[in-house]
Amino acid sequence: DVKVTQSSRYLVKRTGEKVFLECVQDMDHENMFWYRQDPGLGLRLIYFSYDVKMKEKGDIPEGYSVSREKKERFSLILESASTNQTSMYLCASSTRDRGNTGELFFGEGSRLTVL
Amino acid sequence: QKEVEQNSGPLSVPEGAIASLNCTYSDRVSQSFFWYRQYSGKSPELIMSIYSNGDKEDGRFTAQLNKASQYVSLLIRDSQPSDSATYLCAVWSSARQLTFGSGTQLTVLP
């Protein structure tokens, strides 16, 4: 079974703090994604990566950065957390082998609260 | 205009009935369409994918695609209380991204 593991299920941070959200997948997937999910807004893509060292902006990249130094790991960084970044963050991965790579496997999510 | 639109619901159906979930999308060149199910407090999980016009059946689930109308639907036959969840429509766009609708909350009443 594909396993996507997010390092922290719940985090509470203060405004201005730097926040790292880690995601690791064990299926040798090429593609990795970070989404945030908010009530009424659905899932919104923050960043994605199709290979090591590669990253592309999604729909809402402002205030975030990412790092992919190893194939299995994709990190989301909030350089200076703000209250409007309070959200559920979901990491996902997919293989390039499938035609359109829309078959995503999600981690359990990281609920971040910024005070 | 949102790229992927769903009726937000909530949608309630009695046990044993057919639940019908609908989705429209704006990117005409989209080729791949997906339905994810998300239970409360859990992550989304893929339940159906469809790539060609017409119907695709998997057990009690049928996905329907009409590219000319830019319309995707999911039918759940013989609905069970365990089907109560939020259903997310997702479209793989020409921008090489998977874009999700905001989801339809389904409740199956015993």
Interface residues (C-beta under 8 A of the other chain):
Chain A: F33 Y35 G40 L41 G42 L43 R44 L45 F48 G58 D59 L90 G99 N100 T101 G102 E103 L104 F105 F106 G107 E108 G109
Chain B: S8 Q31 S32 F33 F34 Y36 K42 S43 P44 E45 L46 S49 Y51 L88 A90 V91 W92 Q97 L98 T99 F100 G101 S102 G103
